[in-house]
């Protein structure tokens, strides 16, 4: 009887330990909260890895194809790792794109438009957020209306206007609209600045008024330094948007010889066909040359993103866009 009692007591003592072990395993697998368990983390990593593969697969394939030589291109066994690195396609794409000149034009236009967007849209956003001006609600309604109207609707009047003032086919047609916050881009950037300035405390403005500061002085001395997150967001948005834009350059620079890099890329088909015909190259060489041209086109903004992505994410969180 004593042995039975001892075994029963040991079993009772082991039950809490057993339950504690099961509880620990359950918490490890399922988590104390939904987002703390192993299953949730595995699903999250699965989604992130799958999404990353969807975006990275074309870029990796593009880089691999442009570095293949002619032998690897016709070899079906060579898929991801070329037998040797061949940079001839990059050199050919560089020459066809007139890369040095087109890159300079793209950087000039994108930087100019970005700076002008920050200046003009910043002033407009500050006025809509903090100043009591007549017809303020009407102006904001027109701003939203400009955001809704597609650029295809207003492109013809814009072309006629530039032709009347003698700027038909000029690169200034891609820069001047940014000085006035014109179009869909301008209305979006004004809205970003407005949302940011609305989050700032009114005590700053009241203190500046007591010190005798005007609205412009208060904007330049106080609000503009505080708006660095919004300026960074607008600058990067404007730069990438202008860099990748092909519609407006096609409309404004239809017959121009000097065009941005993205437009030169869209014109590449004719130049590439002529290059293949005159050089006696096989047609399958066209694909890696196009891959190389695409890589040269996206490389500058990709480089900017790699260095500025952390600041960009922080700035988006501080502008009030994700609230």
N, C-alpha and C positions, 0 to 999 in steps of 0.2 A: 504493500500500500504506500509506503514511503517513497518508493521509486516512482510510482505513478504520479504522486503529488509533485515530486520534483520536476518531472517531465512537463506536467501541466503548467507549473509556474514558469519554466523556461519558455514554453510556447507562448504564454501570455506576455512574457518580457520581450520576445522576438517580434510580436505583432506590431508594436509601434515602430520598430526599426524597419520592418518590411513595408509598412505603410509610408514611412518617410522616404524609403528608397523609390517606391512607385510614384510618390508625389514629385520627387526630384526629377525622375525620368520624364514624367508628364510635363513638368515645367520646362525641361530642357527641349523637348520636342515641340510642344504647343506654346510654351511661354506663359508667364503670368498675365501678360497682355497679348493682344492679337499680333502685334508687330514685333514681339520679342522672341518668338519661338524659332526653332530651327527650320520648320517647314516653311514658315513665312519668308525667312531669309533665303532659303533655297529657291523658292518661287520668284522672289525679287531679283536674285542674281540671274536666274534663268531668263527673265524678261529683259533685264539690262543687257546681258550677253547677246541675246537674240536680236534686240534692237540695234546694238552696236554693230553686229555682223551685217545687218541689212544696210547700214549706212557706210560701213568701212569696206565691204566687199567690192563695190564698184571702184573705189579709189585704189585699193590694193591691186585689183585686176588691171586697172588702167596703168599703174606704175610698172607692173610685171610685163604687160604687153608692149609698152613703149621701149623696154630695155631688151627685148628679144631680137636676135638677128634673123636673117632670112631663113636659115636652116631650122631654127626653133619654131618659126611661124608656121611652117608646113609640116612640122613633126607633131602628130597627134598625142604622143606620149609626154610632151613637154606642156605642162599646164600652169604650174605655179612657180617653179624654180627654173630659170633659163640656164642653159649650159655655160653662157658667158654674158657679161654685161656689155651691151652695145648701145652707144650714145649717138649713133648716126641719125636716128629718127628725131632726137631732140634738136640736133643741129639743123636738120631739114625744116622742122617746124619753126625754129627760130628765124630762119631766112624767109620762109613763106609768110609768116606773120609780120615781118619787119619789126621784130620784137622790141628792139631798143626804142624806136620812134613811137610805136603804139603804146609801150609801157609808160613812156614819159607823158604822152597825152592822157592816158587813163589816170595816172597819179595826179596830174595837174587838175584835171576836171573833178575827180573825186575829192581831193583835198579842198579845192575852192568851194565846191558845193557844200561840203560838210561844214566848213567854217562859216559860210554865209547862212546856212540853215540854223546853226547854233545862235548866230547873232539875231537874225530876223525873227525866228520862231521863239527865241527866248524872250524878246521884248513883247511879242504878241501874247505869249502865255502869261507873262507877268501882268500885263494890262488886264487880261480876262480874269485873272485870279485875285488881284489885290486892288485894282483901281475902280473907282466908281465913275464910269464914263457913260454918256448917253448911248442908248440902243445897244447896251452890252449883251442882252439876251438875244437880240436879233443877230449880232455879230457871231455869237456862239452857235446859233442855229445855222447861219451861212457856213460856218466852219465845218459843222457836221455834214452839211449838204455837199461841200467840196470834197469831203472824204468819201461820200457815197458815189459821186459822179465819176464814171470811168474816164481815164485819160483819152480814150478813143473819141469821145464826144467833143472834146475841146482842142484836139490836136490840129485840125484844119484851120480854125480861126487863129491859133497860135502861129502856124506856119505863115499865114497871110500877113500877120502883124510883123513878124521878123523880116518878111520880104519887103514890106513897106519901109521899114527903118534901115534897110540895107544890110541885114545880117543873115541873109539866106546862105546856107552852107557854111556858116561860121561856127567855130567851137564855142563861142560865147552864147549860142542858143541853148547850150546845156548848162550854163553857169548862171545866167541872168535870172531864170525862174527861182533859183534857190535864194536869191537876194530878197525876194518878196514873199517867200513861203508859199509858192504857187503849187497847186495841184494836190494830189493825194498825199505825197510825202510831207509837204508843208503842213497840211491840216493835222496829220498824225503827230508830227513833232511839236506843234503848238499845243496839242492836247496833252502830250507827255509833260511839257514844261508847266502847263496849267495845273495838272494834278500834283506836281512836285511843290509848286509855290503855294498851293492851297493847304499843304500840310505844315507850313512854317508858322510859328506863333505870331500873333498880331502884336504882341508886346514889343517886338523888334521895330516894327513900323511906327508904333506910337512913340517909342523912345527917340527914333530918328526925327520924327516931326517936332518933338519938343526941342531937339538940338538945332532945328531949322533946316534940316536936309530936305531937298526936293525929291520928287519921285524918281527922277533919273539918277540922282546922286545916291539915293538909298538902294536903287537896283544895282548900280555899279559897285558900290562899296560894301554892301551887305549881302544882298540876295545872290548876286553873281558868284561870289566865292562859295556860298553855301550850295549852289546848284551844280557843283562838280559832278555828282552822280548822274544827274539828268543830262548834263553836257556830254559826258562820256557815252551814255546810251544813244543820244541823238547823233553824235559824231560817228559812232560805229555803224548805226543803222543807215545813216545817209551815205557813208563811204561805201559800204557793201552794196547798197541798193543802186547807187550811181555806177559802181564798178560793173555790176552784172547786167545793167540795163542795156537792152539792144533795141527796144521799140522806138524810143525817142531819138536815138542817134540815126536809126534807119529813116525816120521821118524828116529830121532836120538836116542830116548830112547824107542825103541820098546819093549825090554825085560828087561828094568831097573825096579827095585822095587821102587826107590825114584824118583818121578816125580812131576811136578808142579800141582797146584790145579786144573787148567782147564783140564789137562790131566787125573787127578784122577777122575774128574767129568765125563769125557767121558767113563771111565772104570767102572762106577758105576753100570751099568746094571747087570753084572754078580754077583757082590758082593751083590746087593740088592736082586736078585733072590735067592741066597743062604741064605741070612738072613731071607727072608720070608718063605722059605721051612723049614729051621731048627727051626724057632721060631713058626711055625704054625699060622702065621698071615694071614688074608685075603688079597687078591690081591689088593683091593682098597686102602690099606694102602701105596702102592708103590708110588702113585701120590703125597700125601703130603710130603713124605720123599724126593722125587725128587725136589719138590718145596723148601723144606728147604735146600737141598744141593745147589740149584741154588742161593738162597738168601745168603748163606755163601760164595759162590764163588764171587758174584758181590758186596758184602758189602764193602770190602776194597777200590776198586777203586771208588765206589759210595761215600764213606766217603771223599776220597781225592777231588773228584769233588765238593762236597758241600762246602768245605773250600777254594778251589782254583779257583772256576769258575769265580769269578769277575776278578782276576788277569789274568786268562787264556784268557778271552775275551779281556781285555785291551792289552795283549801281542800280540794276533793275529792281532789286529788293528795296532800295531806299528811295526810289522815285515815286512809290505809291501805286505802281501798275499792277502789283500782285496782291494788293490788299483786298 
